[in-house]
């Protein structure tokens, strides 16, 4: 078997790179550990809340406010998840 063989499906571990921005990636990592799901997309990844609401994840944010904007969008989504 080749040493470079892919890991089994579903065994993502910490090798998934959610975003080039380390702060966004850390936030997404915390969310996925608390029940959210991350899906790869065409241009952006996508987070799905436990209640089924979705939001995009900026993979290569070029705006210096990307983290603040991501947190704002998450805050807007969270009250709907709790209801």
PyMOL Python script that loads the backbone (N, CA, C, O; Angstrom):
from pymol import cmd

cmd.read_pdbstr("""\
ATOM      1  N   UNK A   1       0.845  -1.179   0.000  1.00  0.00           N
ATOM      2  CA  UNK A   1       0.000   0.000   0.000  1.00  0.00           C
ATOM      3  C   UNK A   1       0.886   1.237   0.000  1.00  0.00           C
ATOM      4  O   UNK A   1       1.891   1.285   0.710  1.00  0.00           O
ATOM      5  N   UNK A   2       0.527   2.212  -0.775  1.00  0.00           N
ATOM      6  CA  UNK A   2       1.296   3.447  -0.896  1.00  0.00           C
ATOM      7  C   UNK A   2       1.218   4.245   0.403  1.00  0.00           C
ATOM      8  O   UNK A   2       0.149   4.348   1.006  1.00  0.00           O
ATOM      9  N   UNK A   3       2.342   4.806   0.833  1.00  0.00           N
ATOM     10  CA  UNK A   3       2.378   5.587   2.067  1.00  0.00           C
ATOM     11  C   UNK A   3       1.580   6.877   1.937  1.00  0.00           C
ATOM     12  O   UNK A   3       1.179   7.473   2.937  1.00  0.00           O
ATOM     13  N   UNK A   4       1.353   7.305   0.691  1.00  0.00           N
ATOM     14  CA  UNK A   4       0.606   8.543   0.476  1.00  0.00           C
ATOM     15  C   UNK A   4      -0.890   8.297   0.310  1.00  0.00           C
ATOM     16  O   UNK A   4      -1.620   9.195  -0.109  1.00  0.00           O
ATOM     17  N   UNK A   5      -1.342   7.123   0.626  1.00  0.00           N
ATOM     18  CA  UNK A   5      -2.765   6.786   0.454  1.00  0.00           C
ATOM     19  C   UNK A   5      -3.625   7.703   1.314  1.00  0.00           C
ATOM     20  O   UNK A   5      -3.226   8.114   2.404  1.00  0.00           O
ATOM     21  N   UNK A   6      -4.790   8.010   0.812  1.00  0.00           N
ATOM     22  CA  UNK A   6      -5.702   8.898   1.519  1.00  0.00           C
ATOM     23  C   UNK A   6      -6.241   8.219   2.770  1.00  0.00           C
ATOM     24  O   UNK A   6      -6.339   6.994   2.841  1.00  0.00           O
ATOM     25  N   UNK A   7      -6.583   9.037   3.744  1.00  0.00           N
ATOM     26  CA  UNK A   7      -7.180   8.486   4.956  1.00  0.00           C
ATOM     27  C   UNK A   7      -8.604   8.041   4.659  1.00  0.00           C
ATOM     28  O   UNK A   7      -9.202   8.502   3.687  1.00  0.00           O
ATOM     29  N   UNK A   8      -9.151   7.161   5.473  1.00  0.00           N
ATOM     30  CA  UNK A   8     -10.501   6.661   5.234  1.00  0.00           C
ATOM     31  C   UNK A   8     -11.526   7.782   5.266  1.00  0.00           C
ATOM     32  O   UNK A   8     -11.320   8.778   5.960  1.00  0.00           O
ATOM     33  N   UNK A   9     -12.628   7.646   4.530  1.00  0.00           N
ATOM     34  CA  UNK A   9     -13.657   8.671   4.545  1.00  0.00           C
ATOM     35  C   UNK A   9     -14.188   8.874   5.956  1.00  0.00           C
ATOM     36  O   UNK A   9     -14.324   7.925   6.727  1.00  0.00           O
ATOM     37  N   UNK A  10     -14.483  10.119   6.277  1.00  0.00           N
ATOM     38  CA  UNK A  10     -15.010  10.424   7.594  1.00  0.00           C
ATOM     39  C   UNK A  10     -13.939  10.616   8.646  1.00  0.00           C
ATOM     40  O   UNK A  10     -14.247  11.020   9.768  1.00  0.00           O
ATOM     41  N   UNK A  11     -12.692  10.337   8.315  1.00  0.00           N
ATOM     42  CA  UNK A  11     -11.597  10.488   9.256  1.00  0.00           C
ATOM     43  C   UNK A  11     -10.842  11.766   8.916  1.00  0.00           C
ATOM     44  O   UNK A  11      -9.710  11.724   8.433  1.00  0.00           O
ATOM     45  N   UNK A  12     -11.472  12.884   9.172  1.00  0.00           N
ATOM     46  CA  UNK A  12     -10.863  14.163   8.810  1.00  0.00           C
ATOM     47  C   UNK A  12      -9.832  14.612   9.828  1.00  0.00           C
ATOM     48  O   UNK A  12      -8.766  15.104   9.460  1.00  0.00           O
ATOM     49  N   UNK A  13     -10.138  14.448  11.091  1.00  0.00           N
ATOM     50  CA  UNK A  13      -9.204  14.876  12.112  1.00  0.00           C
ATOM     51  C   UNK A  13      -8.939  16.370  12.026  1.00  0.00           C
ATOM     52  O   UNK A  13      -9.850  17.146  11.735  1.00  0.00           O
ATOM     53  N   UNK A  14      -7.728  16.771  12.270  1.00  0.00           N
ATOM     54  CA  UNK A  14      -7.396  18.188  12.255  1.00  0.00           C
ATOM     55  C   UNK A  14      -6.693  18.577  10.960  1.00  0.00           C
ATOM     56  O   UNK A  14      -6.084  19.645  10.894  1.00  0.00           O
ATOM     57  N   UNK A  15      -6.763  17.735   9.929  1.00  0.00           N
ATOM     58  CA  UNK A  15      -6.066  18.029   8.693  1.00  0.00           C
ATOM     59  C   UNK A  15      -6.870  18.908   7.748  1.00  0.00           C
ATOM     60  O   UNK A  15      -6.336  19.351   6.731  1.00  0.00           O
ATOM     61  N   UNK A  16      -8.140  19.177   8.051  1.00  0.00           N
ATOM     62  CA  UNK A  16      -8.970  20.008   7.189  1.00  0.00           C
ATOM     63  C   UNK A  16      -8.565  21.458   7.369  1.00  0.00           C
ATOM     64  O   UNK A  16      -8.463  21.941   8.497  1.00  0.00           O
ATOM     65  N   UNK A  17      -8.336  22.148   6.278  1.00  0.00           N
ATOM     66  CA  UNK A  17      -8.008  23.567   6.329  1.00  0.00           C
ATOM     67  C   UNK A  17      -9.275  24.329   5.981  1.00  0.00           C
ATOM     68  O   UNK A  17      -9.680  24.374   4.820  1.00  0.00           O
ATOM     69  N   UNK A  18      -9.894  24.924   6.979  1.00  0.00           N
ATOM     70  CA  UNK A  18     -11.170  25.596   6.788  1.00  0.00           C
ATOM     71  C   UNK A  18     -11.017  26.939   6.096  1.00  0.00           C
ATOM     72  O   UNK A  18     -11.867  27.325   5.294  1.00  0.00           O
ATOM     73  N   UNK A  19      -9.937  27.656   6.400  1.00  0.00           N
ATOM     74  CA  UNK A  19      -9.717  28.985   5.843  1.00  0.00           C
ATOM     75  C   UNK A  19      -8.238  29.318   5.907  1.00  0.00           C
ATOM     76  O   UNK A  19      -7.503  28.757   6.720  1.00  0.00           O
ATOM     77  N   UNK A  20      -7.803  30.224   5.055  1.00  0.00           N
ATOM     78  CA  UNK A  20      -6.422  30.690   5.122  1.00  0.00           C
ATOM     79  C   UNK A  20      -6.209  31.627   6.312  1.00  0.00           C
ATOM     80  O   UNK A  20      -5.078  31.836   6.751  1.00  0.00           O
ATOM     81  N   UNK A  21      -7.294  32.184   6.823  1.00  0.00           N
ATOM     82  CA  UNK A  21      -7.231  33.041   7.995  1.00  0.00           C
ATOM     83  C   UNK A  21      -7.261  32.150   9.232  1.00  0.00           C
ATOM     84  O   UNK A  21      -8.220  31.406   9.438  1.00  0.00           O
ATOM     85  N   UNK A  22      -6.218  32.220  10.056  1.00  0.00           N
ATOM     86  CA  UNK A  22      -6.110  31.317  11.199  1.00  0.00           C
ATOM     87  C   UNK A  22      -7.206  31.530  12.231  1.00  0.00           C
ATOM     88  O   UNK A  22      -7.630  30.577  12.886  1.00  0.00           O
ATOM     89  N   UNK A  23      -7.674  32.774  12.388  1.00  0.00           N
ATOM     90  CA  UNK A  23      -8.721  33.043  13.370  1.00  0.00           C
ATOM     91  C   UNK A  23     -10.065  32.488  12.917  1.00  0.00           C
ATOM     92  O   UNK A  23     -10.820  31.945  13.724  1.00  0.00           O
ATOM     93  N   UNK A  24     -10.365  32.622  11.633  1.00  0.00           N
ATOM     94  CA  UNK A  24     -11.603  32.054  11.092  1.00  0.00           C
ATOM     95  C   UNK A  24     -11.542  30.530  11.175  1.00  0.00           C
ATOM     96  O   UNK A  24     -12.525  29.883  11.538  1.00  0.00           O
ATOM     97  N   UNK A  25     -10.393  29.964  10.840  1.00  0.00           N
ATOM     98  CA  UNK A  25     -10.235  28.507  10.895  1.00  0.00           C
ATOM     99  C   UNK A  25     -10.418  27.996  12.324  1.00  0.00           C
ATOM    100  O   UNK A  25     -11.037  26.952  12.531  1.00  0.00           O
ATOM    101  N   UNK A  26      -9.889  28.717  13.306  1.00  0.00           N
ATOM    102  CA  UNK A  26     -10.039  28.304  14.705  1.00  0.00           C
ATOM    103  C   UNK A  26     -11.498  28.372  15.141  1.00  0.00           C
ATOM    104  O   UNK A  26     -11.970  27.497  15.867  1.00  0.00           O
ATOM    105  N   UNK A  27     -12.214  29.401  14.707  1.00  0.00           N
ATOM    106  CA  UNK A  27     -13.630  29.539  15.048  1.00  0.00           C
ATOM    107  C   UNK A  27     -14.450  28.413  14.417  1.00  0.00           C
ATOM    108  O   UNK A  27     -15.322  27.839  15.069  1.00  0.00           O
ATOM    109  N   UNK A  28     -14.177  28.101  13.167  1.00  0.00           N
ATOM    110  CA  UNK A  28     -14.891  27.011  12.494  1.00  0.00           C
ATOM    111  C   UNK A  28     -14.573  25.679  13.169  1.00  0.00           C
ATOM    112  O   UNK A  28     -15.454  24.833  13.318  1.00  0.00           O
ATOM    113  N   UNK A  29     -13.329  25.492  13.574  1.00  0.00           N
ATOM    114  CA  UNK A  29     -12.932  24.260  14.258  1.00  0.00           C
ATOM    115  C   UNK A  29     -13.719  24.099  15.561  1.00  0.00           C
ATOM    116  O   UNK A  29     -14.186  23.004  15.875  1.00  0.00           O
ATOM    117  N   UNK A  30     -13.865  25.205  16.328  1.00  0.00           N
ATOM    118  CA  UNK A  30     -14.646  25.150  17.572  1.00  0.00           C
ATOM    119  C   UNK A  30     -16.108  24.824  17.288  1.00  0.00           C
ATOM    120  O   UNK A  30     -16.727  24.046  18.013  1.00  0.00           O
ATOM    121  N   UNK A  31     -16.660  25.423  16.228  1.00  0.00           N
ATOM    122  CA  UNK A  31     -18.060  25.169  15.893  1.00  0.00           C
ATOM    123  C   UNK A  31     -18.276  23.718  15.480  1.00  0.00           C
ATOM    124  O   UNK A  31     -19.276  23.111  15.863  1.00  0.00           O
ATOM    125  N   UNK A  32     -17.350  23.151  14.701  1.00  0.00           N
ATOM    126  CA  UNK A  32     -17.518  21.765  14.270  1.00  0.00           C
ATOM    127  C   UNK A  32     -17.414  20.802  15.450  1.00  0.00           C
ATOM    128  O   UNK A  32     -18.033  19.738  15.441  1.00  0.00           O
ATOM    129  N   UNK A  33     -16.641  21.168  16.454  1.00  0.00           N
ATOM    130  CA  UNK A  33     -16.546  20.324  17.642  1.00  0.00           C
ATOM    131  C   UNK A  33     -17.814  20.392  18.492  1.00  0.00           C
ATOM    132  O   UNK A  33     -18.088  19.494  19.288  1.00  0.00           O
ATOM    133  N   UNK A  34     -18.589  21.475  18.315  1.00  0.00           N
ATOM    134  CA  UNK A  34     -19.807  21.624  19.118  1.00  0.00           C
ATOM    135  C   UNK A  34     -21.069  21.239  18.351  1.00  0.00           C
ATOM    136  O   UNK A  34     -22.172  21.618  18.745  1.00  0.00           O
ATOM    137  N   UNK A  35     -20.917  20.487  17.258  1.00  0.00           N
ATOM    138  CA  UNK A  35     -22.091  19.947  16.592  1.00  0.00           C
ATOM    139  C   UNK A  35     -22.388  20.500  15.211  1.00  0.00           C
ATOM    140  O   UNK A  35     -23.266  19.976  14.526  1.00  0.00           O
ATOM    141  N   UNK A  36     -21.692  21.536  14.780  1.00  0.00           N
ATOM    142  CA  UNK A  36     -21.901  22.072  13.439  1.00  0.00           C
ATOM    143  C   UNK A  36     -21.199  21.160  12.438  1.00  0.00           C
ATOM    144  O   UNK A  36     -20.297  20.408  12.805  1.00  0.00           O
ATOM    145  N   UNK A  37     -21.614  21.227  11.173  1.00  0.00           N
ATOM    146  CA  UNK A  37     -20.973  20.431  10.122  1.00  0.00           C
ATOM    147  C   UNK A  37     -20.354  21.363   9.094  1.00  0.00           C
ATOM    148  O   UNK A  37     -20.912  22.411   8.769  1.00  0.00           O
ATOM    149  N   UNK A  38     -19.198  20.967   8.589  1.00  0.00           N
ATOM    150  CA  UNK A  38     -18.509  21.730   7.550  1.00  0.00           C
ATOM    151  C   UNK A  38     -18.534  20.923   6.260  1.00  0.00           C
ATOM    152  O   UNK A  38     -18.238  19.728   6.257  1.00  0.00           O
ATOM    153  N   UNK A  39     -18.894  21.594   5.154  1.00  0.00           N
ATOM    154  CA  UNK A  39     -18.932  20.955   3.839  1.00  0.00           C
ATOM    155  C   UNK A  39     -18.094  21.781   2.872  1.00  0.00           C
ATOM    156  O   UNK A  39     -18.168  23.010   2.862  1.00  0.00           O
ATOM    157  N   UNK A  40     -17.304  21.098   2.068  1.00  0.00           N
ATOM    158  CA  UNK A  40     -16.537  21.786   1.037  1.00  0.00           C
ATOM    159  C   UNK A  40     -17.491  22.242  -0.053  1.00  0.00           C
ATOM    160  O   UNK A  40     -18.451  21.544  -0.381  1.00  0.00           O
ATOM    161  N   UNK A  41     -17.227  23.403  -0.607  1.00  0.00           N
ATOM    162  CA  UNK A  41     -18.064  23.916  -1.671  1.00  0.00           C
ATOM    163  C   UNK A  41     -17.220  24.246  -2.884  1.00  0.00           C
ATOM    164  O   UNK A  41     -16.049  23.872  -2.953  1.00  0.00           O
ATOM    165  N   UNK A  42     -17.806  24.943  -3.838  1.00  0.00           N
ATOM    166  CA  UNK A  42     -17.079  25.331  -5.038  1.00  0.00           C
ATOM    167  C   UNK A  42     -16.032  26.387  -4.735  1.00  0.00           C
ATOM    168  O   UNK A  42     -14.835  26.163  -4.915  1.00  0.00           O
ATOM    169  N   UNK A  43     -16.494  27.539  -4.274  1.00  0.00           N
ATOM    170  CA  UNK A  43     -15.569  28.633  -3.956  1.00  0.00           C
ATOM    171  C   UNK A  43     -15.389  28.811  -2.459  1.00  0.00           C
ATOM    172  O   UNK A  43     -14.339  29.263  -2.002  1.00  0.00           O
ATOM    173  N   UNK A  44     -16.408  28.458  -1.702  1.00  0.00           N
ATOM    174  CA  UNK A  44     -16.367  28.615  -0.255  1.00  0.00           C
ATOM    175  C   UNK A  44     -16.824  27.328   0.397  1.00  0.00           C
ATOM    176  O   UNK A  44     -17.570  26.542  -0.187  1.00  0.00           O
ATOM    177  N   UNK A  45     -16.360  27.128   1.623  1.00  0.00           N
ATOM    178  CA  UNK A  45     -16.895  26.043   2.418  1.00  0.00           C
ATOM    179  C   UNK A  45     -18.243  26.487   2.972  1.00  0.00           C
ATOM    180  O   UNK A  45     -18.643  27.640   2.811  1.00  0.00           O
ATOM    181  N   UNK A  46     -18.929  25.569   3.619  1.00  0.00           N
ATOM    182  CA  UNK A  46     -20.250  25.898   4.144  1.00  0.00           C
ATOM    183  C   UNK A  46     -20.398  25.260   5.518  1.00  0.00           C
ATOM    184  O   UNK A  46     -20.107  24.079   5.705  1.00  0.00           O
ATOM    185  N   UNK A  47     -20.854  26.059   6.474  1.00  0.00           N
ATOM    186  CA  UNK A  47     -21.157  25.559   7.804  1.00  0.00           C
ATOM    187  C   UNK A  47     -22.650  25.316   7.893  1.00  0.00           C
ATOM    188  O   UNK A  47     -23.446  26.126   7.418  1.00  0.00           O
ATOM    189  N   UNK A  48     -23.032  24.208   8.498  1.00  0.00           N
ATOM    190  CA  UNK A  48     -24.435  23.903   8.729  1.00  0.00           C
ATOM    191  C   UNK A  48     -24.629  23.765  10.223  1.00  0.00           C
ATOM    192  O   UNK A  48     -23.955  22.967  10.874  1.00  0.00           O
ATOM    193  N   UNK A  49     -25.554  24.545  10.770  1.00  0.00           N
ATOM    194  CA  UNK A  49     -25.818  24.497  12.205  1.00  0.00           C
ATOM    195  C   UNK A  49     -26.567  23.219  12.556  1.00  0.00           C
ATOM    196  O   UNK A  49     -27.105  22.555  11.669  1.00  0.00           O
ATOM    197  N   UNK A  50     -26.609  22.866  13.833  1.00  0.00           N
ATOM    198  CA  UNK A  50     -27.378  21.682  14.231  1.00  0.00           C
ATOM    199  C   UNK A  50     -28.857  21.778  13.858  1.00  0.00           C
ATOM    200  O   UNK A  50     -29.518  20.753  13.695  1.00  0.00           O
ATOM    201  N   UNK A  51     -29.382  22.999  13.722  1.00  0.00           N
ATOM    202  CA  UNK A  51     -30.788  23.167  13.356  1.00  0.00           C
ATOM    203  C   UNK A  51     -30.997  23.173  11.847  1.00  0.00           C
ATOM    204  O   UNK A  51     -32.136  23.241  11.383  1.00  0.00           O
ATOM    205  N   UNK A  52     -29.902  23.101  11.065  1.00  0.00           N
ATOM    206  CA  UNK A  52     -30.016  23.034   9.613  1.00  0.00           C
ATOM    207  C   UNK A  52     -29.766  24.331   8.882  1.00  0.00           C
ATOM    208  O   UNK A  52     -29.772  24.341   7.651  1.00  0.00           O
ATOM    209  N   UNK A  53     -29.546  25.432   9.587  1.00  0.00           N
ATOM    210  CA  UNK A  53     -29.241  26.712   8.937  1.00  0.00           C
ATOM    211  C   UNK A  53     -27.825  26.664   8.373  1.00  0.00           C
ATOM    212  O   UNK A  53     -26.938  26.053   8.969  1.00  0.00           O
ATOM    213  N   UNK A  54     -27.613  27.302   7.234  1.00  0.00           N
ATOM    214  CA  UNK A  54     -26.298  27.271   6.572  1.00  0.00           C
ATOM    215  C   UNK A  54     -25.707  28.668   6.452  1.00  0.00           C
ATOM    216  O   UNK A  54     -26.427  29.665   6.393  1.00  0.00           O
ATOM    217  N   UNK A  55     -24.375  28.716   6.416  1.00  0.00           N
ATOM    218  CA  UNK A  55     -23.677  29.975   6.159  1.00  0.00           C
ATOM    219  C   UNK A  55     -22.332  29.677   5.506  1.00  0.00           C
ATOM    220  O   UNK A  55     -21.694  28.674   5.823  1.00  0.00           O
ATOM    221  N   UNK A  56     -21.902  30.547   4.597  1.00  0.00           N
ATOM    222  CA  UNK A  56     -20.619  30.319   3.917  1.00  0.00           C
ATOM    223  C   UNK A  56     -19.434  30.642   4.822  1.00  0.00           C
ATOM    224  O   UNK A  56     -19.539  31.449   5.746  1.00  0.00           O
ATOM    225  N   UNK A  57     -18.316  29.999   4.540  1.00  0.00           N
ATOM    226  CA  UNK A  57     -17.067  30.245   5.255  1.00  0.00           C
ATOM    227  C   UNK A  57     -16.082  30.834   4.258  1.00  0.00           C
ATOM    228  O   UNK A  57     -15.783  30.200   3.246  1.00  0.00           O
ATOM    229  N   UNK A  58     -15.566  32.043   4.522  1.00  0.00           N
ATOM    230  CA  UNK A  58     -14.595  32.626   3.598  1.00  0.00           C
ATOM    231  C   UNK A  58     -13.275  31.868   3.641  1.00  0.00           C
ATOM    232  O   UNK A  58     -12.599  31.857   4.669  1.00  0.00           O
ATOM    233  N   UNK A  59     -12.907  31.237   2.536  1.00  0.00           N
ATOM    234  CA  UNK A  59     -11.692  30.418   2.493  1.00  0.00           C
ATOM    235  C   UNK A  59     -10.434  31.266   2.344  1.00  0.00           C
ATOM    236  O   UNK A  59      -9.424  31.015   3.002  1.00  0.00           O
ATOM    237  N   UNK A  60     -10.502  32.260   1.483  1.00  0.00           N
ATOM    238  CA  UNK A  60      -9.349  33.141   1.276  1.00  0.00           C
ATOM    239  C   UNK A  60      -9.809  34.586   1.426  1.00  0.00           C
ATOM    240  O   UNK A  60      -9.935  35.305   0.435  1.00  0.00           O
ATOM    241  N   UNK A  61     -10.060  35.011   2.658  1.00  0.00           N
ATOM    242  CA  UNK A  61     -10.564  36.362   2.858  1.00  0.00           C
ATOM    243  C   UNK A  61      -9.505  37.408   2.519  1.00  0.00           C
ATOM    244  O   UNK A  61      -8.367  37.325   2.980  1.00  0.00           O
ATOM    245  N   UNK A  62      -9.887  38.380   1.718  1.00  0.00           N
ATOM    246  CA  UNK A  62      -8.945  39.439   1.361  1.00  0.00           C
ATOM    247  C   UNK A  62      -9.258  40.728   2.118  1.00  0.00           C
ATOM    248  O   UNK A  62      -8.454  41.659   2.115  1.00  0.00           O
ATOM    249  N   UNK A  63     -10.397  40.785   2.752  1.00  0.00           N
ATOM    250  CA  UNK A  63     -10.807  41.961   3.500  1.00  0.00           C
ATOM    251  C   UNK A  63     -10.242  41.869   4.915  1.00  0.00           C
ATOM    252  O   UNK A  63     -10.306  40.811   5.540  1.00  0.00           O
ATOM    253  N   UNK A  64      -9.696  42.956   5.418  1.00  0.00           N
ATOM    254  CA  UNK A  64      -9.134  42.932   6.763  1.00  0.00           C
ATOM    255  C   UNK A  64     -10.224  42.785   7.823  1.00  0.00           C
ATOM    256  O   UNK A  64      -9.921  42.465   8.973  1.00  0.00           O
ATOM    257  N   UNK A  65     -11.469  43.010   7.463  1.00  0.00           N
ATOM    258  CA  UNK A  65     -12.590  42.858   8.395  1.00  0.00           C
ATOM    259  C   UNK A  65     -13.284  41.515   8.246  1.00  0.00           C
ATOM    260  O   UNK A  65     -14.384  41.339   8.770  1.00  0.00           O
ATOM    261  N   UNK A  66     -12.686  40.574   7.560  1.00  0.00           N
ATOM    262  CA  UNK A  66     -13.337  39.287   7.280  1.00  0.00           C
ATOM    263  C   UNK A  66     -13.750  38.570   8.560  1.00  0.00           C
ATOM    264  O   UNK A  66     -14.850  38.023   8.631  1.00  0.00           O
ATOM    265  N   UNK A  67     -12.889  38.566   9.566  1.00  0.00           N
ATOM    266  CA  UNK A  67     -13.224  37.885  10.820  1.00  0.00           C
ATOM    267  C   UNK A  67     -14.407  38.565  11.497  1.00  0.00           C
ATOM    268  O   UNK A  67     -15.321  37.887  11.968  1.00  0.00           O
ATOM    269  N   UNK A  68     -14.404  39.897  11.553  1.00  0.00           N
ATOM    270  CA  UNK A  68     -15.516  40.614  12.175  1.00  0.00           C
ATOM    271  C   UNK A  68     -16.817  40.369  11.426  1.00  0.00           C
ATOM    272  O   UNK A  68     -17.868  40.189  12.041  1.00  0.00           O
ATOM    273  N   UNK A  69     -16.749  40.362  10.096  1.00  0.00           N
ATOM    274  CA  UNK A  69     -17.945  40.110   9.292  1.00  0.00           C
ATOM    275  C   UNK A  69     -18.455  38.684   9.491  1.00  0.00           C
ATOM    276  O   UNK A  69     -19.663  38.456   9.556  1.00  0.00           O
ATOM    277  N   UNK A  70     -17.541  37.733   9.589  1.00  0.00           N
ATOM    278  CA  UNK A  70     -17.924  36.341   9.804  1.00  0.00           C
ATOM    279  C   UNK A  70     -18.607  36.184  11.164  1.00  0.00           C
ATOM    280  O   UNK A  70     -19.628  35.505  11.276  1.00  0.00           O
ATOM    281  N   UNK A  71     -18.042  36.811  12.193  1.00  0.00           N
ATOM    282  CA  UNK A  71     -18.643  36.750  13.528  1.00  0.00           C
ATOM    283  C   UNK A  71     -20.015  37.418  13.535  1.00  0.00           C
ATOM    284  O   UNK A  71     -20.939  36.924  14.182  1.00  0.00           O
ATOM    285  N   UNK A  72     -20.157  38.526  12.828  1.00  0.00           N
ATOM    286  CA  UNK A  72     -21.446  39.212  12.744  1.00  0.00           C
ATOM    287  C   UNK A  72     -22.499  38.312  12.102  1.00  0.00           C
ATOM    288  O   UNK A  72     -23.621  38.204  12.596  1.00  0.00           O
ATOM    289  N   UNK A  73     -22.127  37.671  10.997  1.00  0.00           N
ATOM    290  CA  UNK A  73     -23.066  36.771  10.320  1.00  0.00           C
ATOM    291  C   UNK A  73     -23.430  35.593  11.221  1.00  0.00           C
ATOM    292  O   UNK A  73     -24.572  35.134  11.218  1.00  0.00           O
ATOM    293  N   UNK A  74     -22.470  35.114  11.981  1.00  0.00           N
ATOM    294  CA  UNK A  74     -22.722  34.012  12.902  1.00  0.00           C
ATOM    295  C   UNK A  74     -23.680  34.451  14.005  1.00  0.00           C
ATOM    296  O   UNK A  74     -24.580  33.696  14.375  1.00  0.00           O
ATOM    297  N   UNK A  75     -23.502  35.655  14.534  1.00  0.00           N
ATOM    298  CA  UNK A  75     -24.404  36.171  15.566  1.00  0.00           C
ATOM    299  C   UNK A  75     -25.824  36.316  15.039  1.00  0.00           C
ATOM    300  O   UNK A  75     -26.788  36.062  15.762  1.00  0.00           O
ATOM    301  N   UNK A  76     -25.955  36.722  13.787  1.00  0.00           N
ATOM    302  CA  UNK A  76     -27.284  36.845  13.181  1.00  0.00           C
ATOM    303  C   UNK A  76     -27.950  35.487  13.033  1.00  0.00           C
ATOM    304  O   UNK A  76     -29.173  35.373  13.116  1.00  0.00           O
ATOM    305  N   UNK A  77     -27.146  34.465  12.816  1.00  0.00           N
ATOM    306  CA  UNK A  77     -27.668  33.122  12.611  1.00  0.00           C
ATOM    307  C   UNK A  77     -28.007  32.427  13.926  1.00  0.00           C
ATOM    308  O   UNK A  77     -28.959  31.648  13.983  1.00  0.00           O
ATOM    309  N   UNK A  78     -27.250  32.694  14.973  1.00  0.00           N
ATOM    310  CA  UNK A  78     -27.416  31.991  16.240  1.00  0.00           C
ATOM    311  C   UNK A  78     -28.788  32.164  16.890  1.00  0.00           C
ATOM    312  O   UNK A  78     -29.330  31.166  17.366  1.00  0.00           O
ATOM    313  N   UNK A  79     -29.390  33.352  16.946  1.00  0.00           N
ATOM    314  CA  UNK A  79     -30.713  33.447  17.566  1.00  0.00           C
ATOM    315  C   UNK A  79     -31.737  32.569  16.855  1.00  0.00           C
ATOM    316  O   UNK A  79     -32.645  32.043  17.499  1.00  0.00           O
ATOM    317  N   UNK A  80     -31.610  32.401  15.554  1.00  0.00           N
ATOM    318  CA  UNK A  80     -32.537  31.557  14.816  1.00  0.00           C
ATOM    319  C   UNK A  80     -32.307  30.089  15.148  1.00  0.00           C
ATOM    320  O   UNK A  80     -33.238  29.285  15.094  1.00  0.00           O
ATOM    321  N   UNK A  81     -31.073  29.736  15.489  1.00  0.00           N
ATOM    322  CA  UNK A  81     -30.767  28.344  15.830  1.00  0.00           C
ATOM    323  C   UNK A  81     -31.370  27.996  17.185  1.00  0.00           C
ATOM    324  O   UNK A  81     -31.821  26.870  17.396  1.00  0.00           O
ATOM    325  N   UNK A  82     -31.380  28.949  18.094  1.00  0.00           N
ATOM    326  CA  UNK A  82     -31.888  28.685  19.447  1.00  0.00           C
ATOM    327  C   UNK A  82     -33.407  28.584  19.456  1.00  0.00           C
ATOM    328  O   UNK A  82     -33.975  27.941  20.339  1.00  0.00           O
ATOM    329  N   UNK A  83     -34.069  29.206  18.495  1.00  0.00           N
ATOM    330  CA  UNK A  83     -35.536  29.222  18.501  1.00  0.00           C
ATOM    331  C   UNK A  83     -36.118  27.907  18.046  1.00  0.00           C
ATOM    332  O   UNK A  83     -37.339  27.757  17.994  1.00  0.00           O
TER     333      UNK A  83
END
""", "prot")
cmd.dss("prot")
cmd.show_as("cartoon", "prot")
cmd.util.cbc("prot")
cmd.orient("prot")
